[in-house]
Amino acid sequence: MLVEEFSDSVLISFDYYDYNGDLGHPDPNVTSLSVKDSRLQDADLYHVIPLSPEGSNVPIEGRLTVQLNNLFILGNDTVEELQFEVLIQDQKGHWSNQLESDTISVYRP
């Protein structure tokens, strides 16, 4: 995938299954989605709304899509490649398996 620096958005979609339906959190200050740019040391953390009714204990499955805006080049090159590593955490603190995006090339026009 080729994206223009500061202009194009990237959509990362993944399927999820949770046996007791406790993905997402009602408190908007709680982050449960980790998205790490392979060029950086630390991940960015995001809030995910509850994916099932609060207090329910039911299996859930679906597809979650994350939109990442304003990707940019870190160095002086005109093109950089990166991948995103994605994890989601349930309300009990258990992290999912790590998912890795396809390679993304960011270019400077």
C-alpha positions in Angstrom: 0.0 0.0 0.0 1.3 3.4 -1.0 0.1 6.5 1.0 1.0 10.2 0.6 2.5 11.8 3.7 0.1 13.9 5.7 -2.7 13.3 3.2 -3.9 9.8 2.9 -5.5 7.6 5.6 -4.9 4.0 6.3 -7.6 1.6 7.4 -6.6 -1.5 9.4 -9.4 -4.1 9.8 -9.3 -7.3 11.9 -11.7 -9.9 13.0 -12.2 -10.6 16.7 -13.8 -13.3 18.8 -14.3 -13.0 22.6 -15.9 -15.8 24.5 -17.4 -13.6 27.2 -18.0 -10.3 25.4 -15.9 -8.0 27.5 -14.0 -6.2 24.7 -14.1 -2.4 24.9 -14.8 -0.3 27.9 -17.5 2.1 28.9 -15.0 4.6 30.5 -13.6 6.7 27.6 -10.4 7.3 29.6 -9.6 3.6 29.5 -7.5 2.6 26.5 -7.7 -1.0 25.1 -6.4 -0.8 21.6 -2.7 -0.7 21.0 -1.4 0.3 17.5 2.4 0.4 17.1 4.3 1.8 14.1 7.2 -0.5 13.4 9.5 2.5 13.2 8.8 3.6 16.7 9.5 2.2 20.1 6.1 2.9 21.8 2.6 2.1 20.7 -0.3 4.6 20.5 -3.3 3.6 22.7 -6.9 4.1 21.8 -10.3 3.8 23.5 -12.7 1.1 22.2 -16.4 1.4 23.1 -18.0 -1.7 24.5 -18.6 -4.3 21.8 -21.5 -6.0 23.8 -24.0 -4.7 26.3 -22.4 -3.8 29.6 -22.6 -6.7 32.1 -23.4 -9.3 29.6 -21.5 -12.5 29.4 -22.0 -13.7 25.8 -19.6 -14.7 23.1 -19.1 -12.0 20.5 -17.4 -11.8 17.1 -17.1 -9.2 14.5 -14.8 -7.0 12.5 -13.1 -3.8 13.9 -11.6 -1.1 11.6 -9.2 1.5 12.8 -8.5 4.6 10.7 -5.0 6.1 10.9 -4.6 9.6 9.6 -1.6 11.8 8.7 1.1 9.2 8.4 4.5 10.9 7.9 8.1 10.2 7.2 10.4 10.2 10.2 13.7 10.7 8.4 15.0 12.6 5.3 14.1 10.0 2.7 11.3 10.5 0.3 9.8 7.0 1.0 9.6 5.0 4.2 8.1 1.5 4.8 6.4 0.5 8.0 4.0 -2.0 9.4 1.5 -1.6 12.2 1.3 -4.1 15.1 -2.2 -4.2 16.7 -3.4 -5.7 20.0 -6.8 -5.4 21.8 -7.3 -5.8 25.5 -10.4 -7.1 27.3 -11.8 -5.6 30.5 -9.9 -8.2 32.6 -6.6 -7.0 31.2 -5.9 -9.9 28.8 -4.2 -8.9 25.5 -5.0 -10.5 22.2 -2.5 -12.1 19.9 -0.5 -9.5 18.0 -1.7 -8.8 14.5 0.6 -7.2 11.9 -0.5 -5.1 9.0 0.8 -5.4 5.4 3.7 -3.2 4.6 2.8 0.4 4.0 5.0 2.8 2.0 4.7 6.4 3.0 6.0 8.9 0.3 6.8 12.6 0.4 5.5 14.3 -2.8 
